[in-house]
């Protein structure tokens, strides 16, 4: 192990306890931040409403593209100051297409400049980043067939040895079926690279498909080869369920079967969030739905092969988030985007869930507050959405938690249907310490999608998988955030997508670091902009 | 012996094109009824409050709506005075012309729109599309005054039935049927929640058995003997019943597994158990090209029998408030036991599917006769194979025993549920419909 400075065990212990239940404080700055975007549209936009968060200006501050539904998407350049109020300026980027349901950033061509994937009601579009927050259509150059579906989910990875990414795109119901749309789920598509070329082959249908609202390439069993998790909306499928696909290099995608241990689960699947909550090396998955949500923890057999079998621990952990906790409504909730981030920097990730009625469904809450579930040291969570200030009653859909003003505290943006997107600045005064890292490597997969980032804290190792996908039609690239509690330094390493384990290195708390492969961490100062 | 190979998907009316546009043919009343029921089977599945009891209620009221709309045209006796608290339907204008297709269309559109007013945006869109298209086709080439009069009358029948429905005790379903406050019984052997879903820590619709019944006097009209005395002692009758469920689950054959899955009929994922029997009836009626009078008669009787079944069954369920196999077996026999079906969130005794299947078999046998062989294609679009039965009771008995294979019911609940269904079904078969 290559330690810059050996860490004191004493320094690492008791991290979580000092700020274990600190309730974060968020200040809504929608009106002053310069954001004015509404996710519009009728039936074909009842799902969707995403946001892509990425830095396209090169200053380290996350910019964003907000889906507009039937209206054009809007791009906002981040002009916030470090630690200051959130400020954005709308700018023309070339990404202002209409019919956009969701957006994900990804450096597709490996040129070090973020590209964009736009999920649309109609043809999907990939946009090549030209630098300086300018984008141009690249469907034809990259052989990307955009199809003509109602696309509502995305995930990406680089298969072993590939020069181009593999994109999974999830589709919803056939929007042309008016009277009997149920059971008319459009096939999902797997866009793999064309052999030996830096462009996509014709997409493979992922049959059967069950009206997907979230997808995630994730190495659930740490085999080194990610599988594709697919969350499906039972409102529309017939004979469907949640899915897990084998996506092995050079082989046709293949569903995990009951014989392989996959357990049938049928929910109104709308979003996937993942994190290694149990510090056991394997990701847990939070699945959003209507009424009760699910938190799946891998069952670890005492002997034998690891199977994709999960216990639902949502009830035990206090994250069912099934009903409004404030506002007076008692009907069940409707959950969309979910994301784990440590919003109080106590070393324990918390869970944000965007909430909002589908469309005037009277049996579900109309005023449905977002959840901010704070993790306690015992692994359970408690609700703090109202006290933290993010319990919006607007009709939430996609969202992103990101440090927009680079002060080490994770901020929040939520896209609302038929209403303005909202943005909150995390102004917690009693937050713990933190570290944020950007990982990069040479070659086509510049941002190391599929890597694992690990941070040691006492006798546990916090870790997160550097994924591209999941959530509800919302994705982000850039800084990966870890709360450190009261530690003033941390050990950190990356397990790269090819399985090579980087060296442990010590970094000081409250800093940004670029972790390049085979290199020492390099501190980065946001004030240098 | 009759043998009908039904094919529901082959609709007479709906030769729907890729854009969902109907063939430009003027539909007959029976075709309109069939297509609205096809829609209802989807709406039941996709409307979150539509648990099986709630679904059965809608089938009853919509069946009566169709029946009264048809009967008012002549030749059939009204069900008013036969069904509890149902008053005579509005009278037609003497000597005036009505179009029966328009009457049926207006009545069913009104009924479906109101009973499924709480469905989601896609269901709303689908209902509107069907109403617009069928209304346009039925009115084609008819005099305006006939259309207006017929629409008004059909809607009046729909409103009459809707008004009748509002005070039956089942009109308002909150929180998907799960009470916000419910005191669990701490008696040994009492039902305990079986789910990790927070909403389901209280049982579904505990007051449903107090609803006004349709053809039977009350929910208590077909009582059951108590279940075997609760005991955790090995060798007791109760323990023996639990052991049967456990041991059966451990040695399930592929056929038993298929049977359990076929009759699982989970709410939100299928037309529900009452919808399953409605599908069977529709399929047979469609295959034999039944006229509207026969369809309306059978769909009303069957809907009434199914709805009364859930009232009677729920009355007994909350009288006995019995523990589910999964709770007992994990406590007494095997803490790691897992049934293959999801245990429904309400007490065990009697089995709801058994009661309502018994009632359905009684009604269908009375209508089509003994030894009426048929094939059941309810779940073809779910990928489940068609199952064939020599008669309706064979299907009902298979539906009933499927709950033991699925690990969610003991034998007593199954056998006595069928008995209760036979008793309840007799009230529906006794209804007089021929003048």
Interface residues (C-beta under 8 A of the other chain):
Chain A: X43 X46 X173 X176 X177 X178 X179 X180 X181 X182 X183 X234 X235 X236 X238 X239 X266 X290 X291 X292 X312 X314 X315 X316 X320 X322 X323 X330 X331 X332 X358 X359 X360 X361 X362 X363 X364
Chain B: X14 X16 X18 X19 X20 X38 X39 X42 X45 X46 X47 X48 X49 X117 X118 X120 X121 X122 X125 X126 X129 X130 X133 X173 X174 X175 X176 X180 X196 X197 X198 X199 X266 X268 X269 X381 X382 X383 X384
